[in-house]
Amino acid sequence: MKAEVFESVRRGAAYTEVARAHDVSVARVRRIVARESKRRAPERAEVYCRTQIAGLERTVLALGETVDGGDWRAARALPSLLDALDRYHGFSADDLRGQRSARDRAEDPLATIFSEIAENNA
């Protein structure tokens, strides 16, 4: 069960969703994830980034549904989530305003990782 809980969270599932699926508390899910994270070897940067992106995308979609349902307060969290997604995809607010140089972008480790992923998938 611990491996299943950890993998579910690693793939981007919400703690509450995982807790419900495995009939445990959210606190228990958090403890399992913390222990498994310490026990396992560090992930490659590419895997880590993809995992973070998956979780952020799920959260953005859930917030969008909440806003669509009429709860406009949820919209307050969207800009910071979208900024985080942009950073994982190699963009920043400065990029969009044209205030980052090509050298700055080239030195961005996430941009480098995703450039390599794009080249490998081309």
DSSP file (Angstrom, degrees, kcal/mol; ACC not computed):
  #  RESIDUE AA STRUCTURE BP1 BP2  ACC     N-H-->O    O-->H-N    N-H-->O    O-->H-N    TCO  KAPPA ALPHA  PHI   PSI    X-CA   Y-CA   Z-CA
    1    1 A M     >        0   0    0      0, 0.0     4,-2.6     0, 0.0     5,-0.2   0.000 360.0 360.0 360.0 -38.1    0.0    0.0    0.0
    2    2 A K  H  >  +     0   0    0      1,-0.2     4,-2.7     2,-0.2     5,-0.2   0.915 360.0  48.4 -59.4 -43.5    2.8    2.5    0.8
    3    3 A A  H  > S+     0   0    0      1,-0.2     4,-2.7     2,-0.2    -1,-0.2   0.903 111.8  49.6 -64.1 -40.3    4.2    2.2   -2.7
    4    4 A E  H  > S+     0   0    0      2,-0.2     4,-2.2     1,-0.2    -2,-0.2   0.907 111.9  48.2 -64.9 -42.0    0.8    2.7   -4.3
    5    5 A V  H  X S+     0   0    0     -4,-2.6     4,-2.1     2,-0.2     5,-0.2   0.943 113.8  47.0 -62.3 -48.4    0.1    5.8   -2.1
    6    6 A F  H  X S+     0   0    0     -4,-2.7     4,-2.8    -5,-0.2    -2,-0.2   0.929 112.8  48.3 -60.9 -46.9    3.5    7.3   -2.9
    7    7 A E  H  X S+     0   0    0     -4,-2.7     4,-2.0     1,-0.2    -1,-0.2   0.875 109.0  54.0 -64.0 -37.9    3.1    6.6   -6.7
    8    8 A S  H  <>S+     0   0    0     -4,-2.2     5,-2.4     2,-0.2     4,-0.3   0.933 113.2  42.0 -61.4 -45.5   -0.3    8.2   -6.7
    9    9 A V  H ><5S+     0   0    0     -4,-2.1     3,-1.5     1,-0.2    -2,-0.2   0.900 112.0  55.2 -68.5 -40.3    0.9   11.4   -5.1
   10   10 A R  H 3<5S+     0   0    0     -4,-2.8    -1,-0.2     1,-0.3    -2,-0.2   0.846 104.9  53.7 -61.8 -33.5    4.0   11.4   -7.3
   11   11 A R  T 3<5S-     0   0    0     -4,-2.0    -1,-0.3    -5,-0.2    -2,-0.2   0.518 130.7 -94.0 -80.6  -4.2    1.8   11.2  -10.4
   12   12 A G  T < 5S+     0   0    0     -3,-1.5    -3,-0.2     1,-0.3    -2,-0.1   0.495  71.4 149.8 111.5   3.4   -0.1   14.3   -9.1
   13   13 A A      < -     0   0    0     -5,-2.4    -1,-0.3    -6,-0.2     2,-0.1  -0.403  51.8-106.3 -69.4 146.9   -3.1   12.9   -7.2
   14   14 A A     >  -     0   0    0      1,-0.1     4,-2.4    -2,-0.1     5,-0.2  -0.419  21.7-122.0 -71.3 147.5   -4.3   15.1   -4.4
   15   15 A Y  H  > S+     0   0    0      1,-0.2     4,-2.7     2,-0.2     5,-0.2   0.898 114.1  51.6 -56.6 -42.2   -3.6   13.9   -0.8
   16   16 A T  H  > S+     0   0    0      1,-0.2     4,-2.3     2,-0.2    -1,-0.2   0.898 109.2  50.3 -64.1 -39.1   -7.3   13.9    0.0
   17   17 A E  H  > S+     0   0    0      2,-0.2     4,-2.2     1,-0.2    -2,-0.2   0.917 112.9  45.7 -63.5 -44.7   -8.1   11.8   -3.1
   18   18 A V  H  X S+     0   0    0     -4,-2.4     4,-1.9     2,-0.2    -2,-0.2   0.905 111.6  52.1 -66.5 -42.2   -5.3    9.2   -2.2
   19   19 A A  H  X>S+     0   0    0     -4,-2.7     5,-2.2    -5,-0.2     4,-0.6   0.925 111.3  47.0 -60.3 -44.8   -6.5    9.1    1.4
   20   20 A R  H ><5S+     0   0    0     -4,-2.3     3,-0.7     1,-0.2    -1,-0.2   0.912 111.1  51.4 -63.3 -43.3  -10.0    8.4    0.3
   21   21 A A  H 3<5S+     0   0    0     -4,-2.2    -1,-0.2     1,-0.2    -2,-0.2   0.815 119.1  35.9 -65.5 -31.2   -9.0    5.7   -2.2
   22   22 A H  H 3<5S-     0   0    0     -4,-1.9    -1,-0.2     2,-0.1    -2,-0.2   0.329 108.0-121.1-106.1   5.7   -6.9    3.9    0.4
   23   23 A D  T <<5S+     0   0    0     -3,-0.7     2,-0.3    -4,-0.6    -3,-0.2   0.909  72.5 117.2  54.9  48.4   -9.2    4.5    3.4
   24   24 A V      < -     0   0    0     -5,-2.2    -1,-0.2    -6,-0.1    -2,-0.1  -0.853  68.9 -90.3-132.5 170.6   -6.5    6.3    5.4
   25   25 A S     >  -     0   0    0     -2,-0.3     4,-1.9     1,-0.1     5,-0.1  -0.395  30.6-117.6 -79.8 160.8   -6.2    9.8    6.8
   26   26 A V  H  > S+     0   0    0      1,-0.2     4,-2.5     2,-0.2     5,-0.2   0.879 117.8  57.0 -62.9 -38.0   -4.6   12.7    4.9
   27   27 A A  H  > S+     0   0    0      1,-0.2     4,-2.1     2,-0.2    -1,-0.2   0.892 105.3  51.0 -60.4 -39.4   -2.0   12.9    7.7
   28   28 A R  H  > S+     0   0    0      2,-0.2     4,-2.5     1,-0.2    -1,-0.2   0.908 108.8  50.8 -64.4 -42.2   -1.2    9.2    7.1
   29   29 A V  H  X S+     0   0    0     -4,-1.9     4,-2.6     1,-0.2    -2,-0.2   0.926 109.8  50.5 -60.6 -44.3   -0.7    9.9    3.4
   30   30 A R  H  X S+     0   0    0     -4,-2.5     4,-2.4     1,-0.2    -1,-0.2   0.901 110.6  48.9 -61.5 -41.0    1.6   12.8    4.2
   31   31 A R  H  X S+     0   0    0     -4,-2.1     4,-2.6     2,-0.2     5,-0.2   0.919 111.3  49.8 -64.5 -43.2    3.7   10.6    6.5
   32   32 A I  H  X S+     0   0    0     -4,-2.5     4,-2.8     1,-0.2     5,-0.3   0.934 112.4  47.3 -60.8 -46.2    4.0    7.8    3.9
   33   33 A V  H  X S+     0   0    0     -4,-2.6     4,-2.4     1,-0.2    -1,-0.2   0.910 112.3  49.7 -63.3 -42.4    5.1   10.3    1.2
   34   34 A A  H  X S+     0   0    0     -4,-2.4     4,-1.8    -5,-0.2    -1,-0.2   0.929 114.6  44.0 -62.9 -45.3    7.6   11.9    3.6
   35   35 A R  H  X S+     0   0    0     -4,-2.6     4,-2.1     1,-0.2    -2,-0.2   0.924 115.1  47.5 -66.2 -45.1    9.1    8.5    4.6
   36   36 A E  H  X S+     0   0    0     -4,-2.8     4,-2.3    -5,-0.2    -1,-0.2   0.881 109.5  54.3 -65.2 -37.3    9.2    7.1    1.0
   37   37 A S  H  < S+     0   0    0     -4,-2.4    -1,-0.2    -5,-0.3    -2,-0.2   0.902 111.2  45.0 -62.8 -41.0   10.7   10.3   -0.3
   38   38 A K  H  < S+     0   0    0     -4,-1.8    -1,-0.2    -5,-0.2    -2,-0.2   0.869 115.0  48.7 -69.2 -36.0   13.6   10.0    2.2
   39   39 A R  H  < S+     0   0    0     -4,-2.1    -2,-0.2    -5,-0.1    -1,-0.2   0.836 100.2  75.6 -74.8 -34.7   14.0    6.3    1.5
   40   40 A R  S  < S-     0   0    0     -4,-2.3     3,-0.1    -5,-0.2     0, 0.0  -0.388  89.6-101.3 -82.5 156.0   14.1    6.5   -2.3
   41   41 A A        -     0   0    0      1,-0.1    -1,-0.1    -2,-0.1    -2,-0.1  -0.401  53.8 -86.1 -67.6 150.4   17.0    7.7   -4.4
   42   42 A P        -     0   0    0      0, 0.0    -1,-0.1     0, 0.0     2,-0.1  -0.281  47.7-117.4 -58.9 143.3   16.6   11.2   -5.7
   43   43 A E        -     0   0    0      1,-0.1     2,-0.1    -3,-0.1    -3,-0.0  -0.444  30.2 -98.1 -78.5 154.4   14.7   11.5   -9.0
   44   44 A R     >  -     0   0    0     -2,-0.1     4,-2.4     1,-0.1     3,-0.2  -0.399  37.0-112.5 -64.8 152.0   16.2   12.8  -12.1
   45   45 A A  H  > S+     0   0    0      1,-0.2     4,-2.8     2,-0.2     5,-0.2   0.866 116.3  56.1 -57.4 -38.5   15.4   16.4  -12.7
   46   46 A E  H  > S+     0   0    0      2,-0.2     4,-2.4     1,-0.2    -1,-0.2   0.924 109.3  45.2 -61.5 -45.2   13.2   15.5  -15.8
   47   47 A V  H  > S+     0   0    0     -3,-0.2     4,-2.3     2,-0.2    -2,-0.2   0.920 113.3  50.7 -65.1 -44.1   11.0   13.1  -13.7
   48   48 A Y  H  X S+     0   0    0     -4,-2.4     4,-2.5     1,-0.2    -2,-0.2   0.932 111.3  47.8 -59.3 -46.8   10.7   15.6  -10.9
   49   49 A C  H  X S+     0   0    0     -4,-2.8     4,-2.7     1,-0.2    -2,-0.2   0.920 111.5  49.7 -62.4 -44.8    9.7   18.4  -13.3
   50   50 A R  H  X S+     0   0    0     -4,-2.4     4,-2.4     1,-0.2    -1,-0.2   0.893 111.1  50.3 -61.8 -39.1    7.1   16.3  -15.1
   51   51 A T  H  X S+     0   0    0     -4,-2.3     4,-2.1     2,-0.2    -2,-0.2   0.925 111.5  47.5 -64.5 -44.8    5.7   15.2  -11.7
   52   52 A Q  H  X S+     0   0    0     -4,-2.5     4,-2.5     1,-0.2    -2,-0.2   0.913 111.7  50.4 -63.2 -42.6    5.4   18.8  -10.5
   53   53 A I  H  X S+     0   0    0     -4,-2.7     4,-2.9     2,-0.2     5,-0.2   0.914 108.3  52.7 -62.1 -43.4    3.8   19.9  -13.8
   54   54 A A  H  X S+     0   0    0     -4,-2.4     4,-2.1     1,-0.2    -1,-0.2   0.924 111.8  45.7 -59.6 -44.8    1.2   17.1  -13.6
   55   55 A G  H  X S+     0   0    0     -4,-2.1     4,-2.1     2,-0.2    -1,-0.2   0.910 113.5  48.8 -65.3 -42.1    0.2   18.2  -10.1
   56   56 A L  H  X S+     0   0    0     -4,-2.5     4,-2.6     2,-0.2    -2,-0.2   0.904 110.9  50.6 -64.5 -41.3    0.1   21.9  -11.0
   57   57 A E  H  X S+     0   0    0     -4,-2.9     4,-2.4     2,-0.2    -1,-0.2   0.909 110.0  49.7 -64.2 -41.3   -2.1   21.1  -14.1
   58   58 A R  H  X S+     0   0    0     -4,-2.1     4,-2.3    -5,-0.2    -1,-0.2   0.903 112.2  48.6 -62.6 -40.2   -4.5   19.0  -12.0
   59   59 A T  H  X S+     0   0    0     -4,-2.1     4,-2.7     2,-0.2     5,-0.2   0.913 110.2  50.5 -67.1 -42.8   -4.8   21.8   -9.5
   60   60 A V  H  X S+     0   0    0     -4,-2.6     4,-2.4     1,-0.2    -2,-0.2   0.922 111.8  48.4 -60.7 -44.1   -5.4   24.4  -12.2
   61   61 A L  H  X S+     0   0    0     -4,-2.4     4,-2.2     2,-0.2    -2,-0.2   0.913 111.8  48.9 -62.5 -43.1   -8.1   22.3  -13.7
   62   62 A A  H  X S+     0   0    0     -4,-2.3     4,-2.0     1,-0.2    -2,-0.2   0.910 112.3  48.0 -64.0 -41.9   -9.8   21.8  -10.3
   63   63 A L  H  X S+     0   0    0     -4,-2.7     4,-2.6     2,-0.2    -1,-0.2   0.893 109.1  54.3 -65.7 -38.3   -9.6   25.5   -9.6
   64   64 A G  H  X S+     0   0    0     -4,-2.4     4,-2.7     1,-0.2    -2,-0.2   0.906 108.6  48.7 -60.2 -41.9  -11.1   26.2  -13.0
   65   65 A E  H  X S+     0   0    0     -4,-2.2     4,-1.6     2,-0.2    -1,-0.2   0.881 110.3  51.8 -65.2 -37.6  -14.0   23.9  -12.2
   66   66 A T  H  <>S+     0   0    0     -4,-2.0     5,-2.0     2,-0.2    -2,-0.2   0.919 111.6  46.0 -64.1 -43.5  -14.5   25.6   -8.9
   67   67 A V  H ><5S+     0   0    0     -4,-2.6     3,-2.0     1,-0.2    -2,-0.2   0.918 110.2  53.8 -64.8 -43.5  -14.6   29.0  -10.6
   68   68 A D  H 3<5S+     0   0    0     -4,-2.7    -1,-0.2     1,-0.3    -2,-0.2   0.822 102.7  59.6 -59.1 -30.6  -17.0   27.7  -13.2
   69   69 A G  T 3<5S-     0   0    0     -4,-1.6    -1,-0.3    -5,-0.2    -2,-0.2   0.479 129.0 -97.0 -77.9  -2.0  -19.2   26.5  -10.4
   70   70 A G  T < 5S+     0   0    0     -3,-2.0     2,-1.3     1,-0.2    -3,-0.2   0.383  86.9 124.4 106.8  -4.0  -19.5   30.1   -9.2
   71   71 A D    > < +     0   0    0     -5,-2.0     3,-1.2     1,-0.2     4,-0.3  -0.697  29.6 174.9 -92.2  89.1  -16.8   30.3   -6.5
   72   72 A W  G >   +     0   0    0     -2,-1.3     3,-1.2     1,-0.3     4,-0.3   0.654  66.9  77.5 -70.5 -16.3  -14.8   33.2   -7.8
   73   73 A R  G >  S+     0   0    0      1,-0.3     3,-1.4     2,-0.2     4,-0.3   0.832  85.0  63.7 -62.3 -30.1  -12.6   33.3   -4.7
   74   74 A A  G X  S+     0   0    0     -3,-1.2     3,-1.4     1,-0.3     4,-0.5   0.761  86.5  73.2 -64.9 -23.6  -10.7   30.3   -6.1
   75   75 A A  G X  S+     0   0    0     -3,-1.2     3,-0.8    -4,-0.3    -1,-0.3   0.735  79.9  74.0 -64.6 -21.5   -9.5   32.4   -9.0
   76   76 A R  G <  S+     0   0    0     -3,-1.4     4,-0.4    -4,-0.3    -1,-0.3   0.817  95.1  50.2 -61.7 -30.0   -7.1   34.2   -6.7
   77   77 A A  G <> S+     0   0    0     -3,-1.4     4,-1.8    -4,-0.3     3,-0.3   0.697  90.9  81.2 -81.9 -18.9   -4.8   31.2   -6.7
   78   78 A L  H <> S+     0   0    0     -3,-0.8     4,-2.9    -4,-0.5     5,-0.3   0.890  84.5  55.3 -59.8 -45.5   -4.7   30.8  -10.4
   79   79 A P  H  > S+     0   0    0      0, 0.0     4,-2.2     0, 0.0    -1,-0.2   0.909 110.3  45.5 -57.8 -41.7   -2.0   33.5  -11.2
   80   80 A S  H  > S+     0   0    0     -4,-0.4     4,-2.0    -3,-0.3    -2,-0.2   0.885 114.3  49.0 -70.1 -35.8    0.5   32.0   -8.9
   81   81 A L  H  X S+     0   0    0     -4,-1.8     4,-2.4     2,-0.2    -1,-0.2   0.912 112.0  48.2 -66.8 -41.6   -0.2   28.4  -10.2
   82   82 A L  H  X S+     0   0    0     -4,-2.9     4,-2.5     2,-0.2    -2,-0.2   0.871 109.6  53.0 -67.1 -36.0    0.1   29.6  -13.8
   83   83 A D  H  X S+     0   0    0     -4,-2.2     4,-2.3    -5,-0.3    -1,-0.2   0.913 108.9  50.2 -62.1 -42.1    3.4   31.4  -13.0
   84   84 A A  H  X S+     0   0    0     -4,-2.0     4,-2.1     2,-0.2    -2,-0.2   0.919 110.5  49.0 -62.7 -43.5    4.7   28.1  -11.5
   85   85 A L  H  X S+     0   0    0     -4,-2.4     4,-1.6     1,-0.2    -1,-0.2   0.917 109.6  52.6 -61.2 -42.8    3.7   26.2  -14.6
   86   86 A D  H  <>S+     0   0    0     -4,-2.5     5,-3.5     1,-0.2     4,-0.3   0.912 107.6  51.6 -58.8 -42.9    5.4   28.8  -16.8
   87   87 A R  H ><5S+     0   0    0     -4,-2.3     3,-1.4     1,-0.2    -1,-0.2   0.913 108.8  50.2 -62.2 -41.9    8.6   28.5  -14.8
   88   88 A Y  H 3<5S+     0   0    0     -4,-2.1    -1,-0.2     1,-0.3    -2,-0.2   0.789 110.7  50.4 -67.1 -25.5    8.6   24.7  -15.3
   89   89 A H  T 3<5S-     0   0    0     -4,-1.6    -1,-0.3    -5,-0.2    -2,-0.2   0.381 126.3-101.6 -92.3   4.2    8.0   25.2  -19.0
   90   90 A G  T < 5S+     0   0    0     -3,-1.4     2,-0.3     1,-0.3    -3,-0.2   0.613  85.4 112.0  91.2  13.1   11.0   27.7  -19.1
   91   91 A F      < -     0   0    0     -5,-3.5    -1,-0.3    -6,-0.2     2,-0.3  -0.792  38.4-178.2-113.8 159.7    9.1   30.9  -19.2
   92   92 A S     >  -     0   0    0     -2,-0.3     4,-2.0    -3,-0.1     5,-0.2  -0.942  45.4-100.8-144.8 168.9    8.8   33.7  -16.6
   93   93 A A  H  > S+     0   0    0     -2,-0.3     4,-1.4     1,-0.2     6,-0.2   0.877 124.3  55.4 -58.7 -36.6    7.0   37.0  -16.3
   94   94 A D  H  >>S+     0   0    0      1,-0.2     5,-3.2     2,-0.2     6,-0.7   0.880 104.3  53.7 -64.3 -37.5   10.2   38.7  -17.3
   95   95 A D  H >45S+     0   0    0      1,-0.2     3,-1.2     3,-0.2    -1,-0.2   0.937 107.8  50.1 -59.2 -45.7   10.4   36.6  -20.5
   96   96 A L  H 3<5S+     0   0    0     -4,-2.0    -1,-0.2     1,-0.3    -2,-0.2   0.790 112.6  45.9 -67.4 -27.5    7.0   37.7  -21.5
   97   97 A R  H 3<5S-     0   0    0     -4,-1.4    -1,-0.3    -5,-0.2    -2,-0.2   0.449 115.3-117.2 -90.6  -1.7    7.8   41.3  -20.9
   98   98 A G  T <<5S+     0   0    0     -3,-1.2    -3,-0.2    -4,-0.5    -2,-0.1   0.737  79.7 123.8  75.5  22.7   11.1   40.8  -22.8
   99   99 A Q      < +     0   0    0     -5,-3.2     2,-0.5    -6,-0.2    -4,-0.2   0.449  49.2  81.1 -98.8  -0.1   13.2   41.7  -19.8
  100  100 A R  S    S-     0   0    0     -6,-0.7     2,-0.1    -8,-0.1    -8,-0.0  -0.892  75.8-132.6-105.5 135.6   15.3   38.5  -19.6
  101  101 A S     >  -     0   0    0     -2,-0.5     4,-2.1     1,-0.1     5,-0.2  -0.349  23.8-110.3 -78.5 164.2   18.2   38.2  -21.9
  102  102 A A  H  > S+     0   0    0      1,-0.2     4,-2.4     2,-0.2     5,-0.1   0.865 121.0  55.3 -60.3 -36.3   18.9   35.1  -24.0
  103  103 A R  H  > S+     0   0    0      2,-0.2     4,-1.7     1,-0.2    -1,-0.2   0.921 105.6  50.7 -64.9 -43.2   21.9   34.3  -21.7
  104  104 A D  H  4 S+     0   0    0      1,-0.2     4,-0.4     2,-0.2    -2,-0.2   0.924 112.7  46.7 -58.6 -44.6   19.6   34.4  -18.6
  105  105 A R  H >< S+     0   0    0     -4,-2.1     3,-1.1     1,-0.2    -1,-0.2   0.887 109.4  54.2 -65.5 -38.1   17.2   32.0  -20.3
  106  106 A A  H 3< S+     0   0    0     -4,-2.4    -1,-0.2     1,-0.3    -2,-0.2   0.810 107.2  51.2 -66.3 -29.2   20.1   29.7  -21.4
  107  107 A E  T 3< S+     0   0    0     -4,-1.7    -1,-0.3    -3,-0.2    -2,-0.2   0.501  82.4 108.8 -86.2  -3.7   21.3   29.5  -17.8
  108  108 A D    <>  -     0   0    0     -3,-1.1     4,-2.1    -4,-0.4     5,-0.2  -0.637  61.6-152.5 -75.3 115.5   17.9   28.5  -16.5
  109  109 A P  H  > S+     0   0    0      0, 0.0     4,-2.4     0, 0.0    -1,-0.2   0.862  93.4  51.2 -62.1 -36.3   18.2   24.8  -15.5
  110  110 A L  H  > S+     0   0    0      2,-0.2     4,-2.5     1,-0.2     5,-0.2   0.907 109.0  50.8 -66.7 -39.7   14.5   24.1  -16.1
  111  111 A A  H  > S+     0   0    0      1,-0.2     4,-2.0     2,-0.2    -1,-0.2   0.900 110.5  50.4 -62.8 -39.4   14.7   25.6  -19.6
  112  112 A T  H  X S+     0   0    0     -4,-2.1     4,-2.2     2,-0.2    -2,-0.2   0.929 110.3  49.2 -63.4 -45.7   17.7   23.5  -20.3
  113  113 A I  H  X S+     0   0    0     -4,-2.4     4,-2.2     1,-0.2    -2,-0.2   0.932 113.7  45.1 -60.2 -47.2   15.9   20.3  -19.2
  114  114 A F  H  X S+     0   0    0     -4,-2.5     4,-2.3     1,-0.2    -1,-0.2   0.795 108.9  56.0 -73.4 -26.1   12.8   21.0  -21.2
  115  115 A S  H  X S+     0   0    0     -4,-2.0     4,-2.4    -5,-0.2    -1,-0.2   0.915 109.4  47.6 -64.8 -42.4   14.9   21.9  -24.3
  116  116 A E  H  X S+     0   0    0     -4,-2.2     4,-2.4     2,-0.2    -2,-0.2   0.899 111.2  50.4 -64.7 -40.6   16.6   18.6  -24.0
  117  117 A I  H  X S+     0   0    0     -4,-2.2     4,-1.9     2,-0.2    -2,-0.2   0.932 111.1  48.9 -61.8 -45.6   13.2   16.8  -23.6
  118  118 A A  H  X S+     0   0    0     -4,-2.3     4,-0.6     1,-0.2    -2,-0.2   0.899 111.8  48.8 -62.0 -41.5   11.8   18.6  -26.7
  119  119 A E  H >< S+     0   0    0     -4,-2.4     3,-0.6     1,-0.2    -1,-0.2   0.897 111.7  49.3 -65.4 -39.8   14.9   17.7  -28.7
  120  120 A N  H 3< S+     0   0    0     -4,-2.4    -1,-0.2     1,-0.2    -2,-0.2   0.805 113.8  46.0 -69.5 -29.1   14.6   14.0  -27.7
  121  121 A N  H 3<        0   0    0     -4,-1.9    -1,-0.2     1,-0.2    -2,-0.2   0.486 360.0 360.0 -92.3  -3.5   10.9   13.9  -28.5
  122  122 A A    <<        0   0    0     -4,-0.6    -1,-0.2    -3,-0.6    -2,-0.1   0.481 360.0 360.0 -76.4 360.0   11.3   15.6  -31.9
